[in-house]
Amino acid sequence: MANVAERTVQYTDKDIQTLSPREQVRLRPGMWIGKLGDGTQPDDGIYTLIKEVVDNSVDEYTMGFGSSVDITIEDKWVTIRDYGRGIPLDKVEACVGVINTSGKYDGAGYVKTVGLNGVGLKAVNFLSSHFEARSVRDGMARTVVFEQGVLKSNTLDKNVTDKPGTMVRYYVDEEIFGIYDYNSEYVEQKIKNYTYLNAGLVFKYNGKKFESKNGLLDLLNENLGEDVLYPPIHLKGHDIEIAFTHGTGYGETYFSFVNSQHTTQGGTHQAAFKDAVAKTIKEFFKKDYEPSDVRGSIIAAISVSVIEPEFESQTKIKLSSKNMGPGLLSVRQFIGDFVKEELDNYLHRHSETASAISKKIAENEKERKAISTVQKQRRELAKMVSLNNRKLRDCKIHYCDVRNPRKEESMIFITEGLSASGSITTSRDVQTQAVFSLRGKPKNCYGSTKAFVYQNEEFNLLQAALDIEESIDNLRYNKIIIATDADVDGMHIRLLLMSFFLQFFPDVIRQNHLFVLQTPLFRVQNRQQTKVIYCYNEEEKQKAMATIGPNYEVTRFKGLGEISAAEFREFIGPNMRLEPVRISAEEPIQTMLEFYMGGNTPERQGFIVDNLRIEADYVDELR
């Protein structure tokens, strides 16, 4: 045994490696761009790479150079062209190919920028199978071409007539990212965010024009997703802009930005804004309101400009800066002073808005107090008994654990029935995948108050499992995955669960945490069972039958319980198919819930008839 131990712990010179920056980025891309993904989620790496390039174009605009950016994505080729000053020609190769090379370190060329570390463009270069950058200045153009981060050519053209600026064109390396595709909806949303924060900057994406005249007010109006109680309050100052209103739903919704960077996880500026709004409104009405009552149902956006901002990671989704810049006010004081003065003045000038806010606070307070002592006891009981050990099979890594680098991988499957729960529980990754078991169909919660959540055992235990009762910031899992049978009952359960989140916790959906698990409908195999293909729709089934040949067998899965644990491992592993649940800004949440989950109406009956699609073989089974 001693000899075995000695062999397994050998540590020699050969175990020491020195990686080049290019090798390090390609080996550990998550350190630089977050998760890779396949393009189905808005925070997947391919969109981070677009942002890294566009950030430089936006920085040029904020310095007063170039008022338009062109973006095209065609056959996975991404081209981004701005009309700023262009990279200094003798430094193009270094700026895109040498880590820690930047014109932003001393603050002279760029004052309030996002990209300070000299990493962004290099990461795009190193993670692309093909990358080229072209800078045009003073009638000359420098073009550099790389493949997988290795320089292939560097040429200088003279007497060019192109407008000054920088062009970057690249193809993300499939050796690193695997199969991926771009979702234009995600790209457009990121472009819209840039326009909201940079009035006058025009984007053209695949020929479509994007610009904003009213900044964060446009952002709020286009992303409300529900009825509002008063016209949004819109306030602008030097290095700060805010807009907010109160809706009719639950929770708090925030869109926060620093130097045009969308800080999806907030940070010091968002926390300061939340505190400042609650404090200013309390002082305006001269009442000791609970902050949660003041902010309940708020929908808000805040943007600040910070000198040399600090973020918690290279992906820059959470601000950690405590000050607005070296030697300047703290972020908390700067935002607090602005909100105190400007919001107080606004409320004095707009009595109708002040009255609407007062009424909303009173309603929030009344509902909070309506949750009885007994219901609170039920809540505490749910937590104390660890969900009775019969609903939740927890995982070891949680999204709320900021110290764990794998927190983004945490997820929870919500299933119905013992057989389905058993299959997922047996086949899951216990490190990152939890399972919550429903008992039968949950109740339709449309039209109910939040007290209903505590009265209903299933929903009470579910909110405790997710730990979202007090704040979405406490969410224990990055992905909440609805895993139900692909039949009528399963679809109904999906709708009931979606209604629960839409009604009481819409931020779970707004922040892209809710998904539906796609499981195969068919298993196609040869009669020897040596080749098996799982198919998620009729088209895939037909292709599989053609691939296997005439001696095929087809099994249709009627429920998750019919899928063995061994097979389930295939469907909840790295190639898991998830369909994100998203809220459209085109229709208010309550209007949507009323149509789909309210009383039966001729309109809804007509909608069901017009949109009913059932596979022929499933109709035969129903008969």
C-alpha positions in Angstrom: 0.0 0.0 0.0 2.8 2.4 0.8 4.3 1.9 -2.7 0.9 2.7 -4.2 0.6 5.9 -2.2 4.1 6.9 -3.2 3.3 6.4 -6.9 0.1 8.4 -6.7 1.6 11.5 -5.0 4.7 11.9 -7.1 5.4 15.6 -7.7 8.3 16.4 -10.0 9.6 19.1 -12.3 7.5 17.7 -15.1 4.3 18.6 -13.2 5.2 22.3 -13.3 3.9 24.1 -16.4 4.2 27.7 -17.6 1.4 28.7 -19.9 1.4 31.7 -22.2 -1.5 34.1 -21.8 -3.1 32.7 -25.0 -2.8 29.1 -23.7 -4.3 30.2 -20.3 -7.3 31.9 -21.9 -8.0 28.9 -24.1 -7.5 26.4 -21.3 -9.6 28.3 -18.7 -12.0 30.6 -20.7 -14.4 30.8 -17.9 -12.0 32.9 -15.9 -12.2 35.6 -18.6 -15.7 35.4 -20.1 -17.8 33.5 -17.6 -19.6 30.3 -18.7 -19.3 29.2 -22.3 -22.8 27.9 -23.0 -24.3 27.3 -26.4 -26.0 30.6 -27.1 -29.4 29.6 -25.6 -28.9 31.9 -22.6 -28.3 35.7 -22.6 -25.2 35.4 -20.5 -23.5 32.7 -22.6 -19.9 33.4 -23.6 -20.5 34.2 -27.2 -22.5 37.3 -26.2 -19.8 38.3 -23.7 -17.3 38.3 -26.6 -19.6 40.6 -28.6 -19.8 42.9 -25.6 -16.0 43.0 -25.2 -15.6 44.3 -28.7 -18.6 46.7 -28.5 -17.4 48.1 -25.2 -14.4 49.6 -27.0 -16.6 51.3 -29.6 -18.8 52.7 -26.9 -15.8 54.0 -25.0 -14.8 55.8 -28.1 -18.2 57.4 -28.3 -18.2 58.5 -24.7 -14.8 60.3 -25.4 -16.5 62.2 -28.3 -15.5 60.1 -31.3 -17.8 58.2 -33.6 -21.6 58.3 -33.4 -22.4 54.9 -35.0 -21.5 51.3 -34.7 -22.3 48.6 -37.3 -22.8 45.0 -36.2 -23.5 42.0 -38.5 -23.8 38.3 -37.6 -24.0 36.0 -40.6 -23.2 32.3 -40.6 -21.6 32.7 -37.2 -19.2 35.3 -38.5 -19.4 38.4 -36.3 -18.3 41.8 -37.7 -18.2 45.0 -35.6 -17.2 48.3 -37.1 -17.1 51.7 -35.3 -16.1 55.1 -36.6 -14.0 56.4 -33.8 -10.3 57.3 -33.9 -9.1 53.9 -34.7 -6.3 52.0 -32.8 -2.9 53.6 -33.3 -1.5 51.8 -36.3 1.8 50.6 -34.8 0.0 49.2 -31.8 -2.9 47.2 -33.5 -1.1 43.8 -33.2 -0.3 44.4 -29.5 -3.8 45.8 -28.6 -5.5 42.7 -29.9 -2.8 40.1 -29.2 -0.8 41.0 -26.1 -2.5 40.7 -22.7 -2.3 43.8 -20.5 -1.8 46.1 -23.4 -4.3 49.0 -23.3 -4.7 52.8 -23.8 -6.8 53.1 -20.7 -4.4 52.6 -17.8 -3.4 56.1 -17.2 -6.9 57.6 -17.6 -5.7 60.1 -20.1 -7.2 58.6 -23.2 -10.3 57.2 -21.5 -11.7 58.6 -18.3 -14.9 56.7 -17.5 -14.7 53.4 -19.2 -15.6 49.7 -18.6 -12.5 48.0 -20.2 -9.5 48.9 -18.0 -7.6 45.6 -17.8 -6.4 45.2 -21.4 -8.0 41.8 -21.7 -11.3 42.0 -23.6 -10.2 42.1 -27.3 -7.4 39.5 -26.6 -9.9 37.1 -25.1 -12.0 37.4 -28.3 -8.9 36.8 -30.4 -7.6 33.8 -28.4 -11.1 32.1 -28.3 -11.7 32.5 -32.1 -10.6 30.1 -34.8 -10.3 33.2 -37.1 -9.8 36.8 -35.9 -9.0 39.9 -37.8 -8.8 43.6 -36.8 -8.4 46.6 -39.1 -7.7 50.1 -37.9 -8.1 53.1 -40.2 -6.3 56.4 -39.4 -4.9 59.3 -41.4 -5.5 57.7 -44.7 -3.8 54.4 -43.8 -5.1 51.1 -42.5 -3.4 48.3 -40.5 -4.9 44.8 -40.7 -3.8 41.9 -38.5 -5.1 38.3 -38.9 -4.9 35.6 -36.3 -6.0 32.0 -36.1 -6.7 30.6 -32.6 -4.7 33.5 -31.3 -1.6 32.9 -33.4 -0.6 35.8 -35.7 -0.8 35.0 -39.4 -0.4 38.4 -41.1 0.2 42.1 -40.4 -0.2 44.4 -43.3 -0.3 48.2 -43.8 -2.3 49.8 -46.6 -1.7 53.4 -47.7 -3.9 55.9 -49.4 -7.2 54.3 -48.2 -10.4 56.2 -48.5 -12.3 54.4 -45.7 -13.6 56.5 -42.7 -11.5 56.3 -39.6 -12.4 53.7 -37.0 -11.9 50.1 -36.1 -13.3 46.9 -37.6 -13.2 43.5 -35.8 -14.3 40.3 -37.5 -14.1 36.9 -35.9 -15.5 33.3 -35.8 -15.8 31.8 -32.3 -13.7 28.6 -32.0 -15.9 25.5 -32.1 -13.1 23.4 -30.6 -13.6 25.3 -27.4 -17.3 26.3 -27.5 -18.7 23.2 -29.2 -22.1 23.6 -31.0 -23.5 27.0 -30.6 -25.7 29.6 -32.3 -26.6 33.2 -31.9 -30.0 34.3 -30.7 -30.8 37.7 -32.3 -33.2 38.6 -29.5 -30.4 38.5 -27.0 -28.1 40.5 -29.2 -30.7 43.1 -29.9 -31.4 43.5 -26.1 -27.7 44.1 -25.4 -27.6 46.7 -28.3 -30.8 48.4 -26.9 -29.1 48.7 -23.5 -26.1 50.5 -25.1 -28.5 52.9 -26.8 -30.4 53.6 -23.6 -27.2 54.6 -21.9 -25.7 56.6 -24.7 -28.2 59.0 -26.2 -27.2 59.9 -29.8 -25.2 56.7 -30.4 -26.8 54.8 -33.3 -26.4 51.0 -33.8 -27.1 49.1 -37.0 -27.5 45.3 -36.4 -27.9 43.3 -39.6 -29.4 46.4 -41.2 -31.8 47.2 -38.4 -31.4 50.6 -36.7 -31.4 51.1 -32.9 -31.2 54.4 -31.0 -32.7 56.0 -28.0 -33.7 59.6 -27.3 -35.0 59.3 -23.7 -32.4 57.0 -22.1 -33.5 55.0 -19.1 -37.1 56.2 -19.6 -37.1 54.3 -22.9 -35.6 51.2 -21.2 -38.3 51.2 -18.5 -41.2 51.8 -20.9 -40.0 48.9 -23.1 -39.4 46.5 -20.3 -42.3 47.1 -17.9 -44.2 43.9 -18.7 -47.1 45.0 -16.4 -49.4 47.9 -15.6 -47.9 50.8 -13.7 -49.5 53.0 -11.1 -48.0 56.3 -12.3 -45.8 57.6 -15.1 -42.1 56.7 -14.5 -40.0 59.2 -12.6 -37.0 60.1 -14.7 -34.1 62.1 -13.2 -30.7 62.9 -14.7 -27.6 64.5 -13.3 -23.9 64.6 -13.8 -22.7 61.0 -13.9 -26.0 59.6 -12.8 -29.5 58.8 -14.3 -32.4 57.0 -12.7 -35.9 56.1 -13.7 -38.5 54.2 -11.7 -42.2 53.5 -11.1 -44.4 51.0 -9.2 -46.2 48.2 -10.9 -49.0 45.9 -9.8 -47.1 42.7 -9.3 -44.8 41.5 -6.6 -41.0 41.8 -6.0 -38.5 44.4 -6.9 -37.0 44.8 -10.4 -33.8 46.6 -11.1 -31.8 47.4 -14.3 -28.4 48.7 -13.2 -25.5 49.9 -15.2 -22.0 51.3 -14.7 -20.2 53.0 -17.6 -22.6 51.4 -20.0 -22.0 47.9 -18.5 -25.1 46.0 -17.5 -24.4 44.9 -13.9 -26.9 42.1 -13.8 -26.0 41.2 -10.2 -26.1 44.8 -9.0 -23.4 45.9 -6.7 -22.7 49.0 -4.5 -24.5 51.4 -6.8 -27.7 49.3 -6.9 -27.7 48.8 -3.1 -27.1 52.5 -2.5 -30.0 53.4 -4.9 -32.4 51.0 -3.1 -31.6 52.5 0.3 -31.8 56.1 -1.0 -35.2 55.7 -2.5 -36.7 54.1 0.6 -35.1 56.8 2.9 -36.1 59.7 0.7 -39.7 58.6 0.4 -39.9 57.9 4.1 -38.6 61.4 4.9 -40.9 63.0 2.3 -44.1 61.5 3.9 -42.6 61.9 7.4 -43.5 58.3 8.2 -41.4 55.4 9.4 -42.3 53.0 6.6 -40.7 49.6 6.2 -38.3 49.8 3.3 -39.8 46.6 1.8 -43.2 48.4 1.8 -41.7 51.4 0.0 -40.0 49.3 -2.6 -42.5 46.5 -3.1 -43.5 46.2 -6.8 -40.9 48.9 -7.8 -39.5 48.7 -11.4 -36.3 50.8 -11.6 -33.2 51.6 -13.6 -30.0 53.3 -12.6 -26.9 54.2 -14.5 -23.7 55.8 -13.0 -20.4 56.8 -14.5 -17.4 55.8 -12.3 -13.7 56.6 -12.7 -11.7 53.3 -12.8 -14.6 51.1 -11.7 -13.8 47.8 -9.9 -15.9 44.7 -10.5 -16.0 41.4 -8.7 -14.8 39.5 -11.8 -13.7 40.0 -15.4 -17.3 39.5 -16.6 -18.1 42.8 -14.8 -21.7 42.0 -13.8 -21.4 43.3 -10.2 -19.8 46.6 -9.1 -17.5 46.4 -6.1 -16.2 50.0 -6.2 -16.9 51.9 -2.9 -16.0 55.4 -4.4 -17.0 57.2 -7.6 -13.3 57.5 -8.3 -9.9 58.1 -6.6 -10.4 60.9 -4.0 -14.1 61.3 -4.8 -17.3 60.8 -2.9 -18.4 57.3 -1.9 -20.9 55.6 -4.3 -23.4 55.5 -1.4 -23.1 59.2 -0.6 -23.1 60.3 -4.2 -26.2 58.4 -5.1 -27.9 59.2 -1.7 -27.3 63.0 -2.1 -28.7 62.9 -5.7 -31.8 60.9 -4.9 -32.5 62.9 -1.7 -32.5 66.3 -3.6 -33.9 65.4 -7.0 -36.6 62.9 -5.9 -37.8 65.1 -3.1 -38.1 68.0 -5.5 -39.9 65.8 -8.0 -42.5 64.6 -5.5 -43.2 68.1 -4.3 -43.9 69.1 -7.9 -46.0 66.1 -8.8 -48.6 65.6 -6.2 -50.5 62.9 -8.2 -47.4 60.7 -8.3 -46.7 61.2 -4.6 -50.3 60.2 -3.9 -50.0 57.1 -6.0 -46.8 56.1 -4.2 -48.4 56.7 -0.8 -51.4 54.5 -1.7 -49.1 51.7 -3.0 -47.1 51.7 0.2 -50.3 51.5 2.2 -51.4 48.5 0.2 -48.0 46.8 0.6 -48.1 47.4 4.4 -51.7 46.0 4.6 -50.8 42.9 2.7 -47.6 42.3 4.8 -49.6 42.5 8.0 -52.3 40.3 6.6 -49.9 37.4 6.8 -50.9 35.9 10.1 -48.8 34.6 12.9 -50.0 31.1 12.0 -48.8 31.5 8.4 -45.4 32.8 9.6 -45.2 29.7 11.8 -45.8 27.6 8.8 -43.0 29.4 7.0 -40.6 28.8 9.9 -41.7 25.2 10.3 -40.9 24.6 6.6 -37.4 25.8 7.1 -36.8 24.2 10.5 -37.7 20.7 9.3 -35.5 21.1 6.2 -38.6 20.8 4.0 -39.5 17.6 5.9 -36.9 15.8 3.9 -39.7 14.6 1.6 -39.9 17.4 -1.0 -36.3 18.5 -1.5 -33.2 16.5 -2.4 -30.6 19.2 -2.2 -27.3 19.7 -3.9 -24.0 20.7 -2.4 -23.3 23.9 -4.4 -25.6 26.8 -4.3 -26.0 30.0 -6.4 -26.0 32.2 -3.3 -22.5 30.9 -2.3 -20.5 33.7 -3.8 -17.2 32.0 -2.9 -17.8 28.9 -5.0 -16.7 29.3 -8.7 -19.2 26.6 -9.7 -22.2 28.4 -8.3 -23.5 29.3 -11.8 -23.9 25.5 -12.4 -26.4 25.1 -9.5 -30.0 24.1 -10.5 -33.1 22.6 -9.1 -35.6 20.4 -11.0 -39.3 20.8 -10.0 -41.0 17.4 -10.8 -44.3 15.8 -10.2 -44.7 12.2 -9.1 -42.5 9.7 -7.3 -41.3 7.9 -10.4 -40.1 11.0 -12.2 -38.5 12.4 -9.0 -36.8 9.0 -8.4 -35.3 8.9 -11.9 -33.9 12.4 -11.8 -32.7 12.0 -8.2 -30.8 8.8 -9.0 -29.2 10.2 -12.2 -28.4 13.7 -11.1 -25.1 15.3 -10.2 -25.4 15.7 -6.5 -22.9 18.5 -6.5 -25.0 20.9 -8.6 -28.4 19.4 -9.2 -31.3 19.5 -6.6 -34.8 17.9 -7.0 -38.1 19.2 -5.6 -41.0 16.9 -5.7 -44.6 18.2 -6.1 -47.6 16.1 -5.0 -50.2 16.3 -7.7 -51.2 19.4 -9.5 -50.5 22.7 -7.7 -53.3 25.2 -7.2 -54.1 28.0 -9.7 -52.8 31.0 -7.9 -54.1 33.6 -10.3 -55.9 36.5 -8.5 -54.6 35.4 -5.1 -52.7 37.5 -2.6 -49.3 36.5 -1.4 -50.9 35.1 1.8 -52.0 32.3 -0.5 -48.4 31.1 -0.8 -48.2 30.4 3.0 -51.6 28.7 3.1 -50.7 26.3 0.3 -48.3 23.7 1.5 -46.7 22.9 -1.9 -46.0 26.6 -2.7 -44.9 27.4 0.8 -42.3 24.6 0.8 -41.2 25.6 -2.8 -40.5 29.2 -1.9 -38.7 28.0 1.2 -36.6 25.6 -0.9 -35.7 28.4 -3.3 -35.2 30.9 -0.4 -36.8 33.7 -2.4 -39.4 34.7 0.2 -37.5 37.8 1.4 -35.5 38.7 -1.6 -34.5 37.3 -5.0 -30.9 38.0 -4.0 -31.1 34.9 -1.7 -32.0 32.5 -4.6 -30.2 29.2 -3.9 -30.1 28.0 -7.5 -29.1 29.7 -10.7 -31.5 27.6 -12.8 -35.1 26.6 -11.7 -36.1 23.9 -14.1 -39.7 22.7 -14.5 -39.5 19.0 -15.4 -43.0 17.6 -16.2 -44.4 15.0 -18.5 -44.9 15.9 -22.2 -48.7 15.3 -22.0 -51.8 17.3 -21.2 -51.4 17.0 -17.4 -47.7 17.8 -17.6 -48.4 20.9 -19.7 -51.0 22.0 -17.2 -48.6 21.7 -14.3 -46.1 23.8 -16.3 -48.7 26.6 -16.7 -49.6 26.4 -13.0 -45.9 26.7 -12.0 -45.3 29.5 -14.4 -48.3 31.3 -13.1 -46.9 31.0 -9.5 -43.7 32.7 -10.5 -45.4 35.3 -12.7 -47.8 36.2 -9.9 -45.5 36.3 -6.9 -41.9 36.2 -8.0 -41.7 37.7 -11.6 -38.0 38.6 -11.0 -37.1 34.9 -11.2 -38.2 35.1 -14.8 -36.9 38.6 -15.5 -33.5 37.6 -14.3 -33.5 34.5 -16.6 -33.6 31.9 -13.9 -36.7 29.8 -15.0 -36.6 27.1 -17.6 -38.5 24.1 -18.9 -36.7 20.8 -19.3 -37.0 19.4 -22.8 -37.0 15.6 -22.7 -37.1 13.3 -25.7 -40.5 12.1 -27.0 -39.0 9.1 -28.9 -36.3 6.5 -28.6 -35.3 5.1 -32.0 -33.0 2.0 -32.0 -32.1 -0.9 -34.2 -33.4 -4.3 -33.2 -30.0 -5.3 -31.7 -30.2 -2.2 -29.5 -26.6 -1.4 -30.4 -27.5 2.0 -31.8 -29.9 4.3 -29.9 -31.0 7.8 -31.0 -33.2 10.0 -28.7 -35.6 12.4 -30.5 -37.3 15.5 -29.2 -39.8 16.0 -32.0 -41.3 14.3 -35.1 -38.7 15.7 -37.5 -35.8 14.3 -35.4 -37.7 10.9 -35.3 -38.0 10.7 -39.1 -34.2 11.5 -39.5 -33.3 8.9 -36.9 -35.4 6.2 -38.6 -33.7 7.0 -41.9 -30.3 6.9 -40.2 -30.8 3.5 -38.6 -32.5 1.9 -41.6 -35.5 -0.4 -42.0 -34.8 -2.5 -38.9 -35.7 0.1 -36.4 -37.9 0.2 -33.2 -39.6 3.3 -31.9 -40.6 3.9 -28.3 -42.7 6.9 -27.4 -42.1 8.1 -23.8 -45.4 9.0 -22.2 -43.9 10.3 -19.0 -40.7 11.0 -17.2 -41.2 8.0 -15.0 -40.8 5.7 -18.0 -37.2 7.0 -18.6 -34.7 5.0 -16.7 -32.1 6.7 -14.5 -29.3 5.6 -16.8 -31.1 7.3 -19.8 -32.0 10.4 -17.7 -28.3 11.0 -17.1 -28.1 11.7 -20.9 -30.8 14.3 -20.7 -29.7 16.3 -17.7 -26.0 16.3 -18.4 -23.8 18.7 -20.5 -26.2 18.3 -23.5 -29.3 19.1 -21.5 -31.9 21.0 -23.5 -33.6 23.9 -21.7 -36.2 26.3 -22.9 -36.0 29.6 -21.1 -39.2 31.2 -19.8 -39.2 34.8 -20.8 -41.6 37.8 -20.2 -42.5 39.8 -23.3 -42.7 43.5 -22.8 -45.6 43.7 -25.2 -48.2 42.5 -22.8 -48.6 43.2 -19.0 -48.2 40.2 -16.7 -51.6 40.6 -15.1 -53.3 40.8 -18.5 -51.5 37.7 -19.7 -52.4 35.8 -16.5 -56.0 36.8 -16.7 -56.3 35.6 -20.3 -54.6 32.2 -19.8 -55.3 31.4 -16.1 -58.5 33.4 -15.4 -62.1 32.5 -15.9 -62.9 30.6 -19.2 -63.8 33.0 -22.0 -64.8 32.7 -25.6 -61.5 34.4 -26.6 -59.5 31.8 -24.8 -61.5 28.9 -26.2 -60.9 30.3 -29.7 -57.2 30.7 -29.0 -56.9 27.1 -27.8 -58.8 25.8 -30.9 -56.7 27.9 -33.3 -53.4 26.8 -31.7 -54.1 23.2 -30.8 -51.3 20.9 -32.1 -51.3 17.2 -31.0 -49.3 14.5 -32.7 -51.3 12.0 -34.6 -50.0 9.0 -32.6 -50.8 10.7 -29.4 -54.4 11.4 -30.6 -54.7 7.7 -31.2 -53.6 7.0 -27.7 -56.1 9.4 -26.3 -58.9 7.6 -28.2 
